[in-house]
Amino acid sequence: PQQETAETFRSFCSAGYFYRKKNSSRKRQPAKMATGVDQAVGMSLVVFSLLLFTYYSVWVIILPFMDSDHILHTYFLPREYSVILPGIAAVILLLCIGAFTAVIMWKNRKPKKVD
């Protein structure tokens, strides 16, 4: 048991958890700036998020206080979907996070030692 503990400690140290080698041959590279494509994709994601937030906010907060025959109601789904759609999105998000975690854990697993 004591030898296994020492080996575990050495493996942690060699992996760089407790210290880093002072004479490392690798030098840090400066951070690269985002390209025009990266900035365009980022900006489109921000705009899409703002539009989705605005649409959902109007749908959930403003429409219940308007008359049901108002013209604005024609641009929105029935009110029941305002709960159903985010619920489905949350389940899909949790499934994706779980699948990603499972894949990462599967790739990083270590084979068992056979004596």
GROMACS elastic network, one bead per residue, 0.5 to 0.9 nm:
[ bonds ]
;  ai    aj funct       b0    kb
    1     4     6  0.51620   500
    1     5     6  0.63097   500
    1     6     6  0.87931   500
    2     5     6  0.50885   500
    2     6     6  0.63240   500
    2     7     6  0.87214   500
    3     6     6  0.50773   500
    3     7     6  0.62146   500
    3     8     6  0.85878   500
    4     7     6  0.50558   500
    4     8     6  0.60928   500
    4     9     6  0.85700   500
    5     8     6  0.50502   500
    5     9     6  0.61460   500
    5    10     6  0.86134   500
    6     9     6  0.50615   500
    6    10     6  0.61756   500
    6    11     6  0.86303   500
    7    10     6  0.50541   500
    7    11     6  0.61523   500
    7    12     6  0.86461   500
    8    11     6  0.51093   500
    8    12     6  0.62665   500
    8    13     6  0.86574   500
    9    12     6  0.51529   500
    9    13     6  0.62097   500
    9    14     6  0.86136   500
   10    13     6  0.50324   500
   10    14     6  0.60107   500
   10    15     6  0.84445   500
   11    14     6  0.50949   500
   11    15     6  0.60365   500
   11    16     6  0.87041   500
   12    15     6  0.51139   500
   12    16     6  0.65413   500
   12    17     6  0.56801   500
   12    18     6  0.71884   500
   13    16     6  0.52440   500
   13    17     6  0.57082   500
   13    18     6  0.55327   500
   13    19     6  0.66051   500
   13    20     6  0.85652   500
   14    17     6  0.76190   500
   14    18     6  0.84936   500
   14    19     6  0.83394   500
   14    20     6  0.86677   500
   15    18     6  0.83036   500
   15    19     6  0.87489   500
   15    20     6  0.88509   500
   16    19     6  0.53232   500
   16    20     6  0.55104   500
   16    21     6  0.81175   500
   17    20     6  0.78863   500
   19    22     6  0.89628   500
   20    23     6  0.89245   500
   20    24     6  0.82544   500
   21    24     6  0.57598   500
   23    26     6  0.88790   500
   24    27     6  0.74280   500
   26    29     6  0.89691   500
   28    31     6  0.89964   500
   29    32     6  0.85514   500
   32    35     6  0.87964   500
   34    37     6  0.79850   500
   34    38     6  0.57354   500
   34    39     6  0.63882   500
   35    38     6  0.51778   500
   35    39     6  0.63068   500
   35    40     6  0.86557   500
   36    39     6  0.50939   500
   36    40     6  0.60958   500
   36    41     6  0.85979   500
   37    40     6  0.50324   500
   37    41     6  0.61183   500
   37    42     6  0.84786   500
   38    41     6  0.51890   500
   38    42     6  0.60708   500
   38    43     6  0.85333   500
   39    42     6  0.50206   500
   39    43     6  0.60055   500
   39    44     6  0.84893   500
   40    43     6  0.51228   500
   40    44     6  0.60698   500
   40    45     6  0.85857   500
   41    44     6  0.51298   500
   41    45     6  0.62170   500
   41    46     6  0.86910   500
   42    45     6  0.51619   500
   42    46     6  0.63036   500
   42    47     6  0.87197   500
   43    46     6  0.50421   500
   43    47     6  0.61614   500
   43    48     6  0.85309   500
   44    47     6  0.50634   500
   44    48     6  0.59990   500
   44    49     6  0.84784   500
   45    48     6  0.50725   500
   45    49     6  0.60693   500
   45    50     6  0.85845   500
   46    49     6  0.51256   500
   46    50     6  0.61980   500
   46    51     6  0.86537   500
   47    50     6  0.51142   500
   47    51     6  0.61637   500
   47    52     6  0.85783   500
   48    51     6  0.51439   500
   48    52     6  0.60991   500
   48    53     6  0.85159   500
   49    52     6  0.51066   500
   49    53     6  0.60178   500
   49    54     6  0.85129   500
   50    53     6  0.50686   500
   50    54     6  0.60713   500
   50    55     6  0.85285   500
   51    54     6  0.51225   500
   51    55     6  0.60470   500
   51    56     6  0.85241   500
   52    55     6  0.51299   500
   52    56     6  0.60508   500
   52    57     6  0.83999   500
   53    56     6  0.52642   500
   53    57     6  0.59533   500
   53    58     6  0.85598   500
   54    57     6  0.51069   500
   54    58     6  0.61443   500
   54    59     6  0.84617   500
   55    58     6  0.53424   500
   55    59     6  0.60950   500
   55    60     6  0.86885   500
   55    76     6  0.86704   500
   56    60     6  0.60369   500
   56    61     6  0.82174   500
   56    82     6  0.77211   500
   57    60     6  0.52897   500
   57    61     6  0.55550   500
   57    62     6  0.72996   500
   58    61     6  0.54319   500
   58    63     6  0.63195   500
   59    62     6  0.62236   500
   59    63     6  0.54519   500
   59    64     6  0.78897   500
   59    73     6  0.86924   500
   59    76     6  0.67300   500
   59    77     6  0.83930   500
   59    79     6  0.77394   500
   59    82     6  0.75777   500
   60    63     6  0.63300   500
   60    64     6  0.69393   500
   60    79     6  0.75851   500
   60    82     6  0.68460   500
   61    64     6  0.65458   500
   61    65     6  0.77889   500
   62    65     6  0.57431   500
   62    66     6  0.69295   500
   63    66     6  0.51951   500
   63    67     6  0.80169   500
   63    68     6  0.83366   500
   63    72     6  0.79548   500
   63    73     6  0.71816   500
   63    76     6  0.89961   500
   63    79     6  0.88738   500
   64    67     6  0.78903   500
   64    68     6  0.82979   500
   64    79     6  0.84581   500
   65    68     6  0.89207   500
   66    69     6  0.84197   500
   66    70     6  0.68966   500
   66    72     6  0.87497   500
   66    73     6  0.86003   500
   67    70     6  0.54870   500
   67    73     6  0.86544   500
   68    71     6  0.85574   500
   68    72     6  0.89571   500
   68    73     6  0.67688   500
   69    72     6  0.84640   500
   69    73     6  0.71704   500
   69    74     6  0.88091   500
   70    73     6  0.58828   500
   70    74     6  0.79621   500
   71    74     6  0.57916   500
   71    75     6  0.79252   500
   72    75     6  0.58108   500
   72    76     6  0.74913   500
   73    76     6  0.55552   500
   73    77     6  0.79080   500
   73    78     6  0.85240   500
   74    77     6  0.77922   500
   76    79     6  0.82851   500
   77    80     6  0.82009   500
   77    81     6  0.66707   500
   77    82     6  0.79678   500
   78    81     6  0.59727   500
   78    82     6  0.76228   500
   79    82     6  0.54182   500
   79    83     6  0.77888   500
   80    83     6  0.59499   500
   80    84     6  0.65614   500
   80    85     6  0.88522   500
   81    85     6  0.55859   500
   81    86     6  0.82833   500
   82    85     6  0.60195   500
   82    86     6  0.69114   500
   82    87     6  0.89368   500
   83    86     6  0.58147   500
   83    87     6  0.62642   500
   83    88     6  0.88570   500
   84    87     6  0.51410   500
   84    88     6  0.62545   500
   84    89     6  0.86758   500
   85    88     6  0.51642   500
   85    89     6  0.61497   500
   85    90     6  0.85981   500
   86    90     6  0.60206   500
   86    91     6  0.86232   500
   87    90     6  0.50832   500
   87    91     6  0.63194   500
   87    92     6  0.87014   500
   88    91     6  0.51553   500
   88    92     6  0.62236   500
   88    93     6  0.85674   500
   89    92     6  0.51494   500
   89    93     6  0.60794   500
   89    94     6  0.86323   500
   90    93     6  0.50206   500
   90    94     6  0.61453   500
   90    95     6  0.85604   500
   91    94     6  0.51636   500
   91    95     6  0.61455   500
   91    96     6  0.86511   500
   92    95     6  0.50486   500
   92    96     6  0.61865   500
   92    97     6  0.86490   500
   93    96     6  0.51445   500
   93    97     6  0.62082   500
   93    98     6  0.85704   500
   94    97     6  0.50860   500
   94    98     6  0.60553   500
   94    99     6  0.85231   500
   95    98     6  0.50619   500
   95    99     6  0.60497   500
   95   100     6  0.85186   500
   96    99     6  0.50725   500
   96   100     6  0.60448   500
   96   101     6  0.85089   500
   97   100     6  0.51236   500
   97   101     6  0.61208   500
   97   102     6  0.85559   500
   98   101     6  0.51009   500
   98   102     6  0.60760   500
   98   103     6  0.86236   500
   99   102     6  0.50289   500
   99   103     6  0.61537   500
   99   104     6  0.86322   500
  100   103     6  0.52010   500
  100   104     6  0.62406   500
  100   105     6  0.86136   500
  101   104     6  0.51987   500
  101   105     6  0.60995   500
  101   106     6  0.84728   500
  102   105     6  0.51563   500
  102   106     6  0.59734   500
  102   107     6  0.85947   500
  103   106     6  0.50359   500
  103   107     6  0.61706   500
  103   108     6  0.86501   500
  104   107     6  0.52246   500
  104   108     6  0.62321   500
  104   109     6  0.86720   500
  105   108     6  0.51576   500
  105   109     6  0.60569   500
  106   109     6  0.54336   500
  106   110     6  0.89731   500
  107   110     6  0.86614   500
